[in-house]
């Protein structure tokens, strides 16, 4: 019986994997090719590693809107209190 067991297949497969891993040029993924084609005509601008949050982000706008709403409520309460003290009962 010839010695063509799984050992030979495993050694051959391992050699193929080492040969493929040591290849100098590896083909880029489909996404990398798509982005390269897109950026060829319209390159992206530089982006910092950790961008500062946008000053007009949701935190500031929610804080400003909360202040405006509370200010309006206080204004209405003061106005109603003022009108009640002026009206003769």
Secondary structure, 3 states (H helix, E strand, C coil): CCCCCHHHHHHHHHHHHHHHHCCCCCCCCHHHHHHHHHHHHCCCCCCCCCCCCCCCCHHHHHHHHHHHHHHHHHHHHHHHHHHHHHCCC
